Amino acid sequence: MPDEETLNADINTIADLTSDRPAESLSAEQGPAPSQLHEAPHLQTIQPGEHLDAAQVEELMGDEKADEEEAQQANRALEQREGVDPGTES
């Protein structure tokens, strides 16, 4: 864990980088209503009473096993970078 001096240096660096913000106030405008948005061609519309077949459900859900393995690999890599021994710490 970093010491207090290192943390203060990091905070000061962040403050230095963010202090150049414009002083003017920016206002957000309301966007179009959902009914005015373009139709999203990648989304399947399901009408009441319609059902998805098994292939459509599988396509939407993806490969859970591959996703889980990818997440485990990412977690192991993160633990190694943090200096945590995945075999002894949880």
Backbone hydrogen bonds, N-H to C=O, Kabsch-Sander energy under -0.5 kcal/mol:
donor,donor_aa,acceptor,acceptor_aa,energy
7,L,3,D,-2.2
8,N,4,E,-2.5
9,A,5,E,-2.1
10,D,6,T,-2.4
11,I,7,L,-2.6
12,N,8,N,-2.4
13,T,9,A,-2.2
14,I,10,D,-2.3
15,A,11,I,-2.6
16,D,12,N,-2.4
17,L,13,T,-1.9
18,T,14,I,-1.7
19,S,15,A,-0.8
21,R,18,T,-0.7
36,Q,33,A,-2.3
37,L,33,A,-0.6
37,L,34,P,-1.1
43,L,40,A,-1.5
46,I,44,Q,-0.5
47,Q,45,T,-0.5
50,E,47,Q,-2.5
57,V,53,D,-2.1
58,E,54,A,-2.5
59,E,55,A,-2.2
60,L,56,Q,-2.1
61,M,57,V,-2.5
62,G,58,E,-2.2
64,E,62,G,-1.0
67,D,63,D,-2.2
68,E,64,E,-2.5
69,E,65,K,-2.4
70,E,66,A,-2.3
71,A,67,D,-2.1
72,Q,68,E,-2.3
73,Q,69,E,-2.2
74,A,70,E,-2.1
75,N,71,A,-2.4
76,R,72,Q,-2.4
77,A,73,Q,-2.3
78,L,74,A,-2.2
79,E,75,N,-2.6
80,Q,76,R,-2.3
81,R,77,A,-2.1
82,E,78,L,-1.9
83,G,79,E,-0.6
83,G,80,Q,-0.9
84,V,79,E,-3.0
88,T,85,D,-1.6
89,E,85,D,-2.3
